[in-house]
Amino acid sequence: MTGQYIIRRLLIMLPVLLGVSLIIFTMVRIIPGDPGMVMAGPHATKDQVEQIRAQLGLDKHPVTQYFIFMGNIFQGDLGTSTRTALPVTHEIMARLPNTLLLASASILIATVLGVLAGIIAGVRQNSKFDYLSMLVALFGLSMPVFWLGLMLMLLFSIKLEWLPAVGAESFKHLILPAITLGATSMAIIARMTRSSMLEVIRLDYIRTARAKGLKENLVISRHALKNALIPVVTVIGLQTGILLGGAVLTEIVFAWPGIGRLLVEAILARDYPVVQGVVLAVATMFIFVNLIVDILYAYLDPRIRYH
């Protein structure tokens, strides 16, 4: 049944990807500005602008452009950047590893610290640690990413000179961006873990396990944690997708060469193919993360795979 469950989830992805491609195509076309004029320059003639538009296929009807766009996608062709004249796939693959590295480090920090803090806060409800951890989580939820990044940069790069401020040359360059990007996710995961633990540890089977004389750490690890993790897995999956697509501000603040920064550069240059390619790539990764979350659901709760 697990194989059939995964196949059903994969089939659901197809219309979602189709809808995403349509939304991307439409949104890019309504961005103010003409890429033909941007490429031709301010002193170009009307004929030169029209020639560039024809080369880009922008002189065709939007419906025709969409079908050409989809046909190229099925062939693995995301087009050519109007800014660099390089294949969009090449542009994305050159930046994608950096974004994946940053997002992976961020979600690792957020998951480990968030789950650990949430478990301790849930088990020790109304303790000093509970109040302190939830206060820190509230602070993490309230802080704008760019402000936190600038404050960390000011403290650790300028004042203490412990870590580099910008770039991606070494492991040290990863620390500040990863903490900045993962702060909000860590707060969300901690609050969800605490809430889920509080709900689970009050259930009858937990009281029964304690009545049998099991040690508290075994009650928590063997009985409470697995059931408490189901909603937490949902949050972690959503936050992973959000971090993949939401690293734009962090990459700009720390000059991190990822696809978020590439997207901003492409938007400013009216580079339609790159904008479409980056957004489609991020959307696809987000959908696959949700697929992994669904599979983890089936593992954590076998009842789910039969629905």
Beta strands, then each sheet from edge to edge (+ up, - down):
end
